[in-house]
Amino acid sequence: MDVKELGSEIYESEKERKPIEALTGRYPELTEQEAYGVQLAYVGKRLSDGVEIAGKKIGLTSEAMQEMLGVDKPDYGHIFDDMIYDSTISRDDFIWPRVEFEIGFKLKEDIDGGDITVERVAQAIDYVMPVAEVIDSRIKDWKIKFEDTVSDNGSSAGMILGEGRKKLHEIDLPEIKMEVFKNNEKLDEGYGSAVLGNPLEAVVWLAKSLHEYGIGLKKGEVILAGALTKALDVEKGDQFKAVFENLGEVSVTVE
């Protein structure tokens, strides 16, 4: 098993929109550390194309998402500048896209996870915003285990930054209520506390985890703290909206 080779396979799958068989099916011995090695190999391929890292996403932070994949811990992935969309996405740009809604943070300072606390994270945040994340799996039929989604850059595919900007002192993150609508019908609701009790704790976890690979969080990056509710499949013609109490809303139209 060659992590660089597998990273290239993920890269080509995304580029050609052709799914591949699960890595854990072919390499049952694949470890979490090796999976992050695959992810970094993929990231290297993307960076060689000239894109830039726009942020990081934390995944599997809520019980709802952990239940979907049968895992008990978060993961993370990188978001590139060519993965930022306005309110419209094309179904044809993805393999099997899903959308999920979460709380996002814009950083005004670098964060080094070597000695990190919730207080330090709070100090580094410029503002809070509502975000829609488009996730997609380069693994066929979303038949994935934890190591598959880690290898696959946390199933990252895109983000849409919603309307609304708040400073941390203006809101109570755990108490933020979110309502999700699809084609004007309410489907779900959740609270900020669904994300490890407090979305700031998810950023602490992310900073510590990235530090193990010599990666820091950078000023100007957007950090997606994790979905408050389950991910939703999307099809052409769908319209989604998430309304966050005292924060704003974010919409996604699928063409």
C-alpha positions as CSV (number, residue, x, y, z in Angstrom):
1,M,0.0,0.0,0.0
2,D,1.4,3.4,-1.1
3,V,-0.3,6.4,0.5
4,K,0.9,8.7,-2.2
5,E,-0.5,6.4,-4.9
6,L,-3.8,6.3,-3.0
7,G,-3.8,10.1,-2.6
8,S,-3.4,10.4,-6.4
9,E,-6.3,7.9,-6.9
10,I,-8.6,10.2,-4.7
11,Y,-7.4,13.2,-6.7
12,E,-8.2,11.6,-10.1
13,S,-11.5,10.3,-8.9
14,E,-12.6,13.8,-7.9
15,K,-11.3,15.3,-11.1
16,E,-13.0,12.8,-13.3
17,R,-16.1,12.4,-11.1
18,K,-15.7,8.7,-11.2
19,P,-16.0,6.9,-7.8
20,I,-13.5,4.3,-6.6
21,E,-13.9,1.2,-4.4
22,A,-13.5,1.8,-0.7
23,L,-9.9,1.8,0.4
24,T,-10.8,-0.1,3.6
25,G,-12.2,-2.9,1.4
26,R,-8.9,-3.2,-0.5
27,Y,-6.7,-2.5,2.5
28,P,-8.4,-3.7,5.7
29,E,-5.3,-2.9,7.7
30,L,-5.4,0.8,6.7
31,T,-4.8,2.9,9.9
32,E,-6.1,6.3,10.9
33,Q,-2.6,7.7,10.6
34,E,-2.1,6.2,7.2
35,A,-5.5,7.6,6.1
36,Y,-4.4,11.1,7.0
37,G,-1.2,10.4,5.0
38,V,-3.4,9.6,2.0
39,Q,-5.3,12.9,2.6
40,L,-2.1,14.9,2.7
41,A,-0.9,13.3,-0.5
42,Y,-4.2,14.3,-2.1
43,V,-3.8,17.8,-0.7
44,G,-0.3,18.0,-2.2
45,K,-1.7,17.1,-5.6
46,R,-4.4,19.8,-5.3
47,L,-1.9,22.5,-4.2
48,S,0.3,21.6,-7.2
49,D,-2.6,22.7,-9.4
50,G,-2.2,26.2,-8.0
51,V,-5.2,26.4,-5.7
52,E,-4.9,27.7,-2.1
53,I,-6.2,26.5,1.2
54,A,-9.2,28.6,2.2
55,G,-10.1,26.8,5.4
56,K,-10.6,23.5,7.2
57,K,-13.6,21.4,7.9
58,I,-14.3,19.4,11.0
59,G,-16.6,16.4,10.3
60,L,-18.4,13.8,12.4
61,T,-18.7,16.1,15.4
62,S,-22.4,15.5,16.1
63,E,-24.1,12.3,17.2
64,A,-26.3,12.5,14.1
65,M,-23.3,12.3,11.7
66,Q,-21.4,9.8,13.8
67,E,-24.4,7.5,13.7
68,M,-24.6,7.8,9.9
69,L,-21.1,6.4,9.6
70,G,-20.9,4.3,12.7
71,V,-18.0,6.2,14.3
72,D,-17.3,7.8,17.6
73,K,-14.8,10.6,16.8
74,P,-14.4,13.6,14.5
75,D,-12.3,13.9,11.4
76,Y,-11.1,16.8,9.4
77,G,-10.4,17.9,5.8
78,H,-9.0,20.8,3.8
79,I,-11.1,23.3,1.9
80,F,-9.6,25.0,-1.2
81,D,-10.4,28.4,-2.8
82,D,-12.0,26.7,-5.8
83,M,-14.5,24.9,-3.5
84,I,-16.2,28.2,-2.4
85,Y,-19.6,28.6,-4.1
86,D,-22.2,31.3,-4.1
87,S,-25.7,30.1,-3.3
88,T,-25.9,27.8,-6.4
89,I,-24.2,24.5,-7.1
90,S,-24.5,22.2,-10.1
91,R,-25.4,18.6,-9.4
92,D,-23.2,17.6,-12.3
93,D,-20.1,18.9,-10.6
94,F,-20.2,16.1,-8.1
95,I,-20.5,12.3,-7.8
96,W,-23.1,11.9,-5.0
97,P,-23.4,15.3,-3.2
98,R,-25.0,15.9,0.1
99,V,-25.5,19.2,2.0
100,E,-25.2,19.9,5.7
101,F,-25.4,23.1,7.7
102,E,-23.1,24.3,10.4
103,I,-21.5,27.2,12.3
104,G,-18.4,28.7,10.7
105,F,-15.6,30.8,12.0
106,K,-13.4,33.3,10.3
107,L,-9.9,33.6,11.8
108,K,-8.2,36.9,12.5
109,E,-5.0,35.2,13.9
110,D,-3.0,32.1,13.3
111,I,-3.6,29.2,15.8
112,D,-0.9,26.8,16.8
113,G,-2.4,23.6,18.3
114,G,0.7,22.9,20.4
115,D,-0.7,24.8,23.4
116,I,-4.4,25.4,22.7
117,T,-7.4,26.3,24.9
118,V,-11.0,27.4,24.2
119,E,-9.9,30.9,25.3
120,R,-7.1,31.0,22.8
121,V,-9.5,29.9,20.0
122,A,-12.0,32.5,21.0
123,Q,-9.3,35.2,20.9
124,A,-8.3,34.2,17.3
125,I,-11.9,34.3,15.9
126,D,-12.9,37.4,14.0
127,Y,-16.6,36.5,13.5
128,V,-19.1,33.7,13.4
129,M,-21.3,32.9,10.4
130,P,-23.8,30.3,9.0
131,V,-22.4,28.0,6.5
132,A,-23.6,25.2,4.2
133,E,-21.1,22.5,3.4
134,V,-21.3,20.4,0.3
135,I,-19.9,17.0,1.0
136,D,-19.2,14.3,-1.6
137,S,-17.6,10.9,-1.6
138,R,-15.1,9.8,-4.1
139,I,-15.8,6.3,-2.6
140,K,-18.4,4.4,-4.5
141,D,-22.0,4.7,-3.1
142,W,-20.8,6.3,0.1
143,K,-19.9,2.9,1.4
144,I,-17.3,4.2,3.7
145,K,-15.6,3.6,7.0
146,F,-13.8,6.2,9.1
147,E,-10.5,5.6,7.4
148,D,-12.1,6.1,4.0
149,T,-13.6,9.5,4.7
150,V,-10.3,10.6,6.3
151,S,-8.4,9.5,3.2
152,D,-11.0,11.3,1.1
153,N,-10.2,14.7,2.6
154,G,-13.1,14.4,5.1
155,S,-15.5,14.0,2.1
156,S,-15.0,17.7,1.5
157,A,-16.5,19.2,-1.7
158,G,-17.5,22.8,-1.1
159,M,-18.8,25.5,1.1
160,I,-21.3,28.3,0.8
161,L,-21.0,31.2,3.3
162,G,-24.3,32.5,4.5
163,E,-25.6,35.9,5.4
164,G,-25.0,37.1,8.9
165,R,-21.8,38.0,10.8
166,K,-21.6,38.0,14.6
167,K,-18.9,38.5,17.1
168,L,-18.5,35.8,19.7
169,H,-19.7,38.0,22.5
170,E,-23.0,38.6,20.6
171,I,-24.2,35.0,20.6
172,D,-24.4,31.9,22.8
173,L,-22.9,29.2,20.5
174,P,-24.3,26.1,22.3
175,E,-27.8,27.7,22.4
176,I,-28.1,28.7,18.7
177,K,-31.1,27.0,17.2
178,M,-31.0,26.0,13.5
179,E,-33.9,25.0,11.4
180,V,-33.4,23.3,8.0
181,F,-35.8,23.6,5.1
182,K,-35.9,21.7,1.8
183,N,-38.2,23.1,-0.9
184,N,-39.9,25.3,1.8
185,E,-40.7,22.3,4.0
186,K,-39.0,22.0,7.4
187,L,-37.0,18.8,7.6
188,D,-34.9,19.1,10.8
189,E,-33.6,21.3,13.6
190,G,-30.6,21.3,15.8
191,Y,-28.6,23.4,18.3
192,G,-25.0,24.5,18.5
193,S,-24.5,22.1,21.4
194,A,-24.8,19.2,19.0
195,V,-21.1,20.0,18.0
196,L,-19.1,18.5,20.9
197,G,-21.2,20.5,23.4
198,N,-19.8,23.8,22.0
199,P,-18.4,24.4,18.5
200,L,-15.3,26.1,20.0
201,E,-14.4,22.7,21.4
202,A,-14.4,21.3,17.9
203,V,-11.8,24.0,16.8
204,V,-9.6,23.1,19.8
205,W,-9.8,19.4,18.7
206,L,-8.9,20.4,15.1
207,A,-6.0,22.6,16.1
208,K,-4.5,19.8,18.3
209,S,-5.1,17.2,15.6
210,L,-3.5,19.3,12.8
211,H,-0.5,20.0,15.1
212,E,0.5,16.4,15.0
213,Y,1.1,16.8,11.3
214,G,2.9,20.1,11.6
215,I,-0.1,22.1,10.3
216,G,-1.5,25.2,11.8
217,L,-4.7,27.2,11.4
218,K,-4.1,30.4,9.5
219,K,-5.4,34.0,9.7
220,G,-8.1,34.4,7.1
221,E,-9.1,30.8,7.0
222,V,-12.7,29.7,7.5
223,I,-13.2,26.9,9.9
224,L,-16.4,24.7,9.6
225,A,-17.1,23.4,13.1
226,G,-19.3,20.4,12.0
227,A,-22.9,19.7,11.1
228,L,-25.7,20.3,13.6
229,T,-28.0,17.8,11.9
230,K,-27.8,14.9,9.4
231,A,-26.5,15.5,5.8
232,L,-29.2,15.6,3.1
233,D,-29.0,14.2,-0.4
234,V,-29.4,16.7,-3.2
235,E,-30.9,16.5,-6.7
236,K,-31.4,19.0,-9.5
237,G,-34.1,21.5,-8.6
238,D,-33.8,21.2,-4.9
239,Q,-33.6,24.3,-2.7
240,F,-32.3,24.2,0.8
241,K,-32.2,26.8,3.5
242,A,-31.0,26.8,7.1
243,V,-32.1,29.5,9.5
244,F,-29.9,30.1,12.5
245,E,-31.5,32.0,15.4
246,N,-29.7,35.3,16.1
247,L,-27.1,34.5,13.4
248,G,-28.6,34.6,10.0
249,E,-29.3,32.1,7.2
250,V,-27.7,30.3,4.3
251,S,-29.3,28.9,1.2
252,V,-28.4,26.4,-1.5
253,T,-30.0,26.0,-4.9
254,V,-29.1,22.9,-6.9
255,E,-29.1,23.1,-10.7
